[in-house]
Amino acid sequence: MNRLNAAIVGGGAIHVCHADALRQVPGARLQALAEIDSGTGQALAQAYGCRFYQDYHALLRDDEIDVVHICTPHHLHKEMVIGALAAGKHVFCEKPVAMNRLEAAEIAAAAARAPGLLAVCYQNRLNPTSRQIRCELAGGTLGKMLGMKAVLTWSRGGGYYTRSPWRGRYATEGGSLLINQAIHTLDLMQWFAGGVTRVKGVVDSGELAAVTEAEDSAMATLHFRNGARGLFYASNSYTTDAPLLLEIHCEAGMLQLRDNQLWRCCAGGRTHLISDPSPDDDAKAYWGAGHLAAIRQFYQTLHHPTVPADYTAVDEAQKSLAIVEAIYHSSQTRQWITVNP
Ligand SMILES: NC(=O)c1ccc[n+]([C@@H]2O[C@H](COP(=O)([O-])OP(=O)(O)OC[C@H]3O[C@@H](n4cnc5c(N)ncnc54)[C@H](O)[C@@H]3O)[C@@H](O)[C@H]2O)c1
């Protein structure tokens, strides 16, 4: 297997999950890091034994780099992804792929023209519980899906926003809770149900109004393509990071995800199906343990291009972004919004 040389752009909180994964993925090696803060970047590059660039454009000109991991604030994703693809690199971009659907469409067009592949990091799709939910639904023993509800209540204090001032602002984050944290949950909901056709929702800010310009809480009703109805509530202003609570109500029973454990509940009783592993020490529990699996999956495709690709491509990443945008729009207009990814 030829080695693929990787580079990370952005040495902040999430880059640790990428650096850790690159140590473990066969046929991958972290070769360079770009970070606009030269003190942070130099220290990290020294710790990883890799090259340092303060200007990511110079990293893109480095012919030895095959794959670029984008771990920067949302407003930089579009120019960085398109630049990396134009430089002939493969790209693994943190979610959201962009700040809105318009930007994502430009990225998708660039990806369609480029020789390199573009993956977007929706690592929760790789959770054992997520995979099992898809199997249970595809197996059909629970019958038709009638409804789904998700409750995501996390805790983000003022320091989270002041440490990285791009967070919580429309110009740099594109929103807040929905586009950053809850987009994972919306992605899973739409993935389990096979897409969303329309939404009605509201966003608001309570506890975090003094530190963020955008919302800290949101709720929505979703109509899924399969005819089922979804209820969604999320907030960043809870007092702890509670695990996602998700329930899928089907004709013959329910699937329940609570405390990272998946249960099937039907007339015969409640059966434990599978649990998600805890992440490594360096990763926050609420990120889950999926980065390694998602990055391994992408490199497998890069190493074996003839095997059917299995990673979250930009067309998939656009779906949750479209739902996020529709909820923002609905909150402003108080109307149902049709979702067109
Ligand atoms: N998949 C997940 O569960 C998950 C979790 C956390 C964050 N994220 C995503 O990761 C991305 C980064 O988030 P974070 O929490 O690590 O942010 P952060 O603020 O901690 O880190 C961002 C880093 O990018 C650097 N940077 C800014 N401009 C740069 C430039 N022009 N060139 C090089 N470096 C630059 C900053 O100096 C900072 O070190 C976001 O897209 C976020 O949504 C994903």
The ligand as an SDF file (V2000), in Angstrom:
LIG
                    3D

 44 48  0  0  0  0  0  0  0  0999 V2000
  -17.1040   16.6010   13.8320 N   0  0  0  0  0  0  0  0  0  0  0  0
  -17.2730   17.1220   15.0570 C   0  0  0  0  0  0  0  0  0  0  0  0
  -17.9030   16.5440   15.9350 O   0  0  0  0  0  0  0  0  0  0  0  0
  -16.6630   18.4580   15.3560 C   0  0  0  0  0  0  0  0  0  0  0  0
  -16.4040   18.8340   16.6760 C   0  0  0  0  0  0  0  0  0  0  0  0
  -15.8090   20.0900   16.9070 C   0  0  0  0  0  0  0  0  0  0  0  0
  -15.5530   20.9370   15.8340 C   0  0  0  0  0  0  0  0  0  0  0  0
  -15.8720   20.5420   14.5690 N   0  0  0  0  0  0  0  0  0  0  0  0
  -15.6470   21.4290   13.4110 C   0  0  0  0  0  0  0  0  0  0  0  0
  -14.2400   21.6280   13.2640 O   0  0  0  0  0  0  0  0  0  0  0  0
  -13.9930   22.9310   12.7490 C   0  0  0  0  0  0  0  0  0  0  0  0
  -13.0410   23.6650   13.7070 C   0  0  0  0  0  0  0  0  0  0  0  0
  -13.6330   23.7350   14.9670 O   0  0  0  0  0  0  0  0  0  0  0  0
  -12.7400   23.8710   16.2960 P   0  0  0  0  0  0  0  0  0  0  0  0
  -13.6850   23.6780   17.4200 O   0  0  0  0  0  0  0  0  0  0  0  0
  -11.5380   23.0350   16.2000 O   0  0  0  0  0  0  0  0  0  0  0  0
  -12.3330   25.4080   16.2090 O   0  0  0  0  0  0  0  0  0  0  0  0
  -11.1060   26.1400   16.9450 P   0  0  0  0  0  0  0  0  0  0  0  0
  -11.4340   27.5770   17.0110 O   0  0  0  0  0  0  0  0  0  0  0  0
  -10.7760   25.4230   18.2170 O   0  0  0  0  0  0  0  0  0  0  0  0
   -9.8940   25.8960   15.9520 O   0  0  0  0  0  0  0  0  0  0  0  0
   -9.8180   26.5040   14.6800 C   0  0  0  0  0  0  0  0  0  0  0  0
   -8.3480   26.6930   14.3650 C   0  0  0  0  0  0  0  0  0  0  0  0
   -8.2090   27.1770   13.0290 O   0  0  0  0  0  0  0  0  0  0  0  0
   -7.1560   28.1220   13.0280 C   0  0  0  0  0  0  0  0  0  0  0  0
   -7.2440   28.9920   11.8580 N   0  0  0  0  0  0  0  0  0  0  0  0
   -8.0770   30.0510   11.6600 C   0  0  0  0  0  0  0  0  0  0  0  0
   -7.8410   30.6000   10.4550 N   0  0  0  0  0  0  0  0  0  0  0  0
   -6.8590   29.8710    9.8800 C   0  0  0  0  0  0  0  0  0  0  0  0
   -6.1780   29.9580    8.6320 C   0  0  0  0  0  0  0  0  0  0  0  0
   -6.4730   30.9050    7.7210 N   0  0  0  0  0  0  0  0  0  0  0  0
   -5.2020   29.0560    8.3620 N   0  0  0  0  0  0  0  0  0  0  0  0
   -4.8760   28.1000    9.2780 C   0  0  0  0  0  0  0  0  0  0  0  0
   -5.4930   27.9750   10.4860 N   0  0  0  0  0  0  0  0  0  0  0  0
   -6.4710   28.8500   10.7740 C   0  0  0  0  0  0  0  0  0  0  0  0
   -7.3450   28.8740   14.3400 C   0  0  0  0  0  0  0  0  0  0  0  0
   -6.1900   29.6100   14.7100 O   0  0  0  0  0  0  0  0  0  0  0  0
   -7.6750   27.7170   15.2750 C   0  0  0  0  0  0  0  0  0  0  0  0
   -6.5030   27.1700   15.8540 O   0  0  0  0  0  0  0  0  0  0  0  0
  -15.3650   23.5750   12.5950 C   0  0  0  0  0  0  0  0  0  0  0  0
  -15.8260   23.3290   11.2930 O   0  0  0  0  0  0  0  0  0  0  0  0
  -16.2390   22.8170   13.5750 C   0  0  0  0  0  0  0  0  0  0  0  0
  -17.6100   22.8290   13.2590 O   0  0  0  0  0  0  0  0  0  0  0  0
  -16.4010   19.3170   14.3180 C   0  0  0  0  0  0  0  0  0  0  0  0
  1  2  1  0
  2  3  2  0
  2  4  1  0
  4  5  1  0
  4 44  2  0
  5  6  2  0
  6  7  1  0
  7  8  2  0
  8  9  1  0
  8 44  1  0
  9 10  1  0
  9 42  1  0
 10 11  1  0
 11 12  1  0
 11 40  1  0
 12 13  1  0
 13 14  1  0
 14 15  2  0
 14 16  1  0
 14 17  1  0
 17 18  1  0
 18 19  2  0
 18 20  1  0
 18 21  1  0
 21 22  1  0
 22 23  1  0
 23 24  1  0
 23 38  1  0
 24 25  1  0
 25 26  1  0
 25 36  1  0
 26 27  1  0
 26 35  1  0
 27 28  2  0
 28 29  1  0
 29 30  1  0
 29 35  2  0
 30 31  1  0
 30 32  2  0
 32 33  1  0
 33 34  2  0
 34 35  1  0
 36 37  1  0
 36 38  1  0
 38 39  1  0
 40 41  1  0
 40 42  1  0
 42 43  1  0
M  CHG  2   8   1  16  -1
M  END
$$$$
